[in-house]
Amino acid sequence: MLNKFPILSTNRLLLKDITHNNIDDIFTIFSNEQVTQFYDCNTFVSKTEAVAAIKMFRKRFIHKTGLRWGICLKEDSNKQIIGTCGYNSFVPRHRAIIGYDLLPQFWNKGLMTEALKITVQFGFAQLEVNRIEAHVMLNNVASIKVLKKLGFVQEGILREYGFWKNTYHDVYLFSLLRKDYMASLSQINKQQN
């Protein structure tokens, strides 16, 4: 299983471990109200919250219950983290819950789709999960578009599923099954040949 933190790479992105060196980046992301608008946490107001988030990401990885990558542009020599993605929780050979965020100046460039595509691939290939879920607030249109682009299916609404920012929230439940993912890969391969 995962003993060393996996580094993933796409055409434009590097998905890497989030460390104590990334406190400023994580604070910048989660202190942005546009980022946290549809998020199940309050907008950060101090770097102490960024430290706690990084510790939580690290703890989940160590205990093999979650896996969160920092998203960096390959062309950025400083490798500033511009967003995060990964699995808030997973049970190998069973299921995982995916989550993601990105600074607004990088929206609508296909970057999150690119990051999630390799994240989903990792989930099915390395974690060997059968099902990947996403929980999305009802009016988070951009997130819904990304999930549909990746083949996720909306299963329904989880009524008052979450409680954050002092209120209960309904969320859509999306899922992608291994068999559907494999079928879509097979279809892509047929089209390319």
C-alpha positions as CSV (number, residue, x, y, z in Angstrom):
1,M,0.0,0.0,0.0
2,L,1.1,3.6,0.2
3,N,4.4,3.9,2.2
4,K,5.8,6.9,0.3
5,F,3.7,9.9,-0.7
6,P,2.9,9.5,-4.5
7,I,3.8,12.3,-6.8
8,L,1.6,12.6,-9.9
9,S,2.2,14.5,-13.1
10,T,0.1,15.7,-16.1
11,N,0.9,17.8,-19.1
12,R,0.6,21.1,-17.1
13,L,0.5,20.0,-13.5
14,L,2.5,18.5,-10.7
15,L,0.5,17.0,-7.8
16,K,2.7,16.8,-4.8
17,D,2.8,16.3,-1.0
18,I,1.6,19.3,1.1
19,T,4.2,20.1,3.8
20,H,4.9,22.7,6.5
21,N,6.7,24.7,3.7
22,N,3.3,25.3,2.1
23,I,1.6,27.0,5.0
24,D,1.4,30.3,3.1
25,D,-0.1,28.6,0.0
26,I,-2.7,26.7,1.9
27,F,-3.7,29.9,3.8
28,T,-4.0,31.8,0.5
29,I,-6.3,29.1,-0.9
30,F,-8.6,28.6,2.1
31,S,-8.7,32.3,3.2
32,N,-10.3,33.1,-0.2
33,E,-14.1,33.3,0.2
34,Q,-14.6,32.3,-3.4
35,V,-12.8,29.1,-2.8
36,T,-14.6,28.3,0.5
37,Q,-18.1,29.4,-0.7
38,F,-19.1,25.8,-1.4
39,Y,-16.7,24.2,1.0
40,D,-17.5,22.3,4.2
41,C,-15.2,24.6,6.3
42,N,-15.1,28.2,7.4
43,T,-12.9,30.6,5.5
44,F,-9.5,30.7,7.2
45,V,-8.6,33.8,9.1
46,S,-5.2,32.8,10.5
47,K,-2.2,30.7,9.4
48,T,-2.8,28.5,12.4
49,E,-5.7,27.0,10.5
50,A,-3.5,26.3,7.6
51,V,-1.1,24.5,9.9
52,A,-3.9,22.4,11.3
53,A,-5.2,21.6,7.8
54,I,-1.7,20.4,6.7
55,K,-1.4,18.3,9.9
56,M,-4.8,16.8,9.1
57,F,-3.7,15.9,5.5
58,R,-0.5,14.4,6.9
59,K,-2.4,12.4,9.5
60,R,-4.9,11.0,7.0
61,F,-2.0,9.8,4.8
62,I,0.0,8.2,7.7
63,H,-3.1,6.4,8.8
64,K,-4.0,5.5,5.2
65,T,-7.5,7.0,5.5
66,G,-7.1,9.9,3.1
67,L,-4.7,11.4,0.5
68,R,-4.5,15.0,-0.5
69,W,-2.2,16.5,-3.1
70,G,-1.1,20.1,-3.6
71,I,-1.6,21.2,-7.2
72,C,1.3,23.1,-8.8
73,L,1.8,24.4,-12.3
74,K,4.9,22.6,-13.9
75,E,6.0,25.9,-15.4
76,D,6.2,27.6,-11.9
77,S,9.8,27.2,-10.7
78,N,8.6,28.0,-7.1
79,K,6.0,25.2,-7.2
80,Q,3.4,27.3,-5.5
81,I,0.3,25.3,-4.6
82,I,-2.6,26.8,-6.4
83,G,-5.2,24.2,-5.2
84,T,-5.6,20.8,-3.7
85,C,-7.3,17.6,-4.6
86,G,-7.5,14.1,-3.4
87,Y,-9.4,11.7,-1.3
88,N,-11.0,13.0,2.0
89,S,-11.4,9.3,2.9
90,F,-10.9,6.0,1.3
91,V,-11.2,2.3,2.0
92,P,-8.9,0.3,-0.3
93,R,-10.7,-2.1,-2.6
94,H,-14.0,-0.5,-1.6
95,R,-14.7,3.3,-2.0
96,A,-13.3,6.8,-1.8
97,I,-14.7,10.3,-1.4
98,I,-13.0,12.9,-3.6
99,G,-12.5,16.6,-2.9
100,Y,-10.8,19.5,-4.6
101,D,-10.3,23.3,-4.7
102,L,-8.5,25.8,-6.8
103,L,-7.7,29.5,-6.6
104,P,-10.1,31.6,-8.7
105,Q,-7.5,33.0,-11.0
106,F,-7.0,29.5,-12.3
107,W,-10.6,28.6,-12.9
108,N,-12.0,27.9,-16.3
109,K,-8.7,26.7,-17.8
110,G,-9.3,22.9,-17.5
111,L,-6.8,22.6,-14.7
112,M,-9.1,20.9,-12.2
113,T,-10.4,18.5,-14.8
114,E,-6.7,17.6,-15.6
115,A,-5.9,17.2,-11.9
116,L,-8.9,15.1,-11.1
117,K,-8.5,12.9,-14.2
118,I,-5.1,11.6,-12.8
119,T,-6.5,11.5,-9.3
120,V,-9.4,9.3,-10.4
121,Q,-7.0,7.1,-12.4
122,F,-4.8,6.7,-9.2
123,G,-7.8,5.8,-7.1
124,F,-8.9,3.0,-9.4
125,A,-5.4,1.7,-10.2
126,Q,-3.4,2.2,-7.0
127,L,-6.1,2.3,-4.2
128,E,-8.1,-0.3,-6.1
129,V,-11.4,1.3,-5.1
130,N,-14.6,0.2,-6.8
131,R,-16.4,3.5,-6.3
132,I,-15.4,7.1,-6.1
133,E,-17.9,9.6,-4.6
134,A,-18.2,13.3,-4.6
135,H,-20.5,15.4,-2.4
136,V,-21.3,18.8,-4.0
137,M,-23.4,21.7,-2.8
138,L,-26.5,22.1,-5.0
139,N,-25.5,25.5,-6.5
140,N,-21.9,24.6,-7.2
141,V,-22.3,24.6,-11.0
142,A,-18.6,24.6,-11.8
143,S,-17.9,21.6,-9.7
144,I,-20.9,19.7,-11.2
145,K,-19.6,20.4,-14.7
146,V,-16.1,19.0,-13.9
147,L,-17.6,15.8,-12.4
148,K,-19.9,15.2,-15.4
149,K,-17.0,15.8,-17.7
150,L,-15.1,13.0,-15.9
151,G,-18.1,10.6,-16.2
152,F,-19.5,10.9,-12.7
153,V,-23.2,10.2,-12.4
154,Q,-25.5,12.2,-10.1
155,E,-27.3,9.7,-7.9
156,G,-29.4,12.0,-5.8
157,I,-29.5,14.6,-3.1
158,L,-28.4,13.9,0.5
159,R,-30.7,16.1,2.4
160,E,-29.2,18.2,5.2
161,Y,-26.1,15.9,4.9
162,G,-23.6,18.4,6.2
163,F,-23.5,21.0,8.9
164,W,-21.0,23.9,8.4
165,K,-21.1,27.7,8.5
166,N,-23.9,27.4,11.2
167,T,-26.4,25.7,8.9
168,Y,-27.4,22.3,7.4
169,H,-26.6,21.8,3.7
170,D,-28.1,19.5,1.1
171,V,-25.5,18.1,-1.3
172,Y,-25.7,16.1,-4.5
173,L,-24.2,12.7,-4.4
174,F,-22.1,11.9,-7.5
175,S,-20.3,8.6,-8.1
176,L,-18.0,6.9,-10.6
177,L,-17.8,3.1,-10.6
178,R,-14.7,1.2,-11.7
179,K,-16.7,-0.7,-14.4
180,D,-18.0,2.6,-15.9
181,Y,-14.5,4.1,-15.8
182,M,-13.0,1.0,-17.5
183,A,-15.7,1.0,-20.1
184,S,-15.0,4.7,-20.9
185,L,-11.3,4.0,-21.3
186,S,-12.0,1.1,-23.6
187,Q,-14.3,3.3,-25.7
188,I,-11.5,6.0,-25.9
189,N,-9.0,3.3,-27.0
190,K,-11.3,2.0,-29.7
191,Q,-11.8,5.6,-31.1
192,Q,-8.0,6.1,-31.2
193,N,-7.3,2.9,-33.1
